[in-house]
């Protein structure tokens, strides 16, 4: 909720839309208007298709990659979450080159047989996998800035190899920007990083708090989707007019009054404050941040991938979470989820976060419980 809850422009737009009808089961003018805003904001996206959730968007992007390339294999990275899609609900733990093993009951092994899981920020592991199976890889999907093992930024070398190898082998590079899209910059993480993926998955912010997902990319790739091409995707609630209205209002407000520089300054103040508080409390901690997304990891090791994220003391984080909650600060309830700052927040709120963290970290440092 980058604009905060119940932003007046969003509330007004939703009110107008719902009086015209809550669902049509057909394309509507607001769907085209929101699509134009997305295409204008993200240069790599020439055509876009709306669905009802980030999970559905990721699922559709995988089908598109397979249909467009005529290949089956999908590469993902341990610790990156792309919704509860069977083929993507898999993680490889510490192994860089592992066949997918389902990580949830109800997902048959066959559903992940064509999923390959690599280590994030490991360009050599990526090169090795392409050397072994490059002609069978349909697409590589990742969070360009990870929010689902805690906040983990990519290295420049990793990003360069992703683009080089996918281009060389004819695979699609798919950025999951459900979290980062319109948050790290108006054009998402790819604008901030200067990257050009082939397909991008969106969610969250583009719906202004309502259920929306989308996937878009190069026109020649997107034209594989029906009715222009043979790859099937449909949904009665896709492009829902009320959700489209909320998304339009949100993106227009972000464009009219960009909050990104201010959010980055607030993020830097939170980072400095929490680093100092952890040091003063004598607690081993790492702080990762990109713009308004951040995570305080309770570990001595720099966090660059899923393996290093898992060295964190999750029990200590749980105590920190409840100590912060007692002081009026609601953090993500898992060590492995990124925190977000909102444009509705002010410097006073940052001061409250830092003060609460200082008290909380001192309290848990003196807690002898295992």
Order of alpha helices (4+ residues) and beta strands (2+ residues): alpha-alpha-beta-alpha-beta-beta-beta-alpha-beta-beta-beta-alpha-beta-alpha-beta-beta-alpha-alpha-alpha-beta-beta-alpha-alpha-beta-alpha
